[in-house]
Amino acid sequence: MPQLTAIVTGASEGLGKAFAIELAKRNINLVLAALPGPGLDNLAKYLVKNFEIRADVLETDLTNTDSCHQIFTYLTEHRITAHMLINNAGIGNWDWFTDKGTAFYKKQIDLNITAPVLLTRLFLDQVDVTITSYILNVGSMGGKFIVPRKQVYGASKAFISYFTKCMQLELAGTNVKMSLLSPGGINTKPELLVLNQQLKGIAKATIFEAEDIARIAIDGLFKGKQEIVPGAANKFLVALNSLLPQFIKNAIIKRKLKGHG
């Protein structure tokens, strides 16, 4: 079997960086895609030096749909077949809807929805049908719950969930395995770490380090899990959400929102 190659989007920091390191530990070559900046080159050099894998760097803005095509043009030109696609890049926020302008929401939709769809389509065109290939779509617990101030972000992750589940049915019986990752909170930035440290009880138990999420996700992907929900607390909340009537959930959300205007 040839050495596998994985495309990781949003690879320069946070969960994307954790994915890159986890895959390199497993001797998987990488195509790292992210916005231009020093982080991507430094990461690639670190991975090549420490894990002796190949790491190609593509500095690109995936909110531009041409960038999706450019990634696969690059692969064709360099005779690289991608065996894994990690659709990780995304934009989150915590704002009232009118606090952000239309340009922000267009960018959020382009990155969170359009890019994963196009990349998945292009990835399927170039798979080696003789071996197993893998797609991991990064969703969110936010896509399962109705949460004001996460209106477009949550909707985009709900889209990813629906899209993934449809594709899993379409790909049944093929050598392409697709998984949905639905994590809770992740300590990816210093400001999030500060906020997450203030949480207590079950809310605190839903938070994970990026490195742990990446390891759990890749393990689940290789095992063929259709949906990966890290942590017992997150699994409990998913089950509870399916049982509670909507009017009770709405009452809880409204109570939480009071005083946060």
C-alpha positions, 0 to 999 in steps of 0.5 A: 500500500502506498504512503497516504497523503492527507489534505488539511485545510485551516492547517496553520493553527488550532485544530488544523495544526493538531490534525497535521501533527497527528497525521504526521505522527502516523507517517502520513504525508501532508498537503497543508492549506491555510491563509498566507502567514509564517505559521504554515511554513514553520509547521511544515518544516517542523513536521518534515524534520521530526517525522520524516514525511513530505509536507507541501504548503499551499497558502490560499484563501478558501473563501475564493472558490478558485482556490479549491480548484487550485489545490487539486491543480497543484496535486495534478501538476506534482503527481500527488494523489490525496487519500485523505481530506480533512475539511477543517477550515471555518469561521466561528463567532458569538455575536448578535446577527446585526452586529456583523455586516453582510461581508462577514456572513458571506465569508463565513458561508463561503468557508464553512459551507461552499469550500467543503462541498467543492473540495469534497467533489474535487477530491472524489474525482482523483481518488485511487479506487483500489485503496480506501480513501477518507474524508473527515468533515469538521462539524460542531455541537453547535450544529445540533442546538439552536443557539442565538448569537451562533445563528449562521455558524450553527446553521453552517455546521448543521449543513455540514452534518446533513451533507455528510450524512447524505454523502455517507449513503451515496458512498456506501459500498465504495472505497471512500469512507466519510466521517462527521466530527462533532466536537464541543468547545476546543481550547484553540486560542488563548482567549478561549482558554481563559473563557473555558477555564471559568466553566464548571460541571458538565459545561467544563467536561465538554471542553477538550484540547485540540490535540486530543480532538485530533487523535480521537477524530483520526482514530474514529475516521480509520475505524469507519465511524459515521459520527465522532462525538468526543467525550461522554459529556458531549454524548450525553448532551446530544442524547438529552437534546433529542429527548427534551421538548423544543419549548423547554430548550427554548426556555433554557436558551432564553434564560441563558441569554438574559443579561448577555445583551 
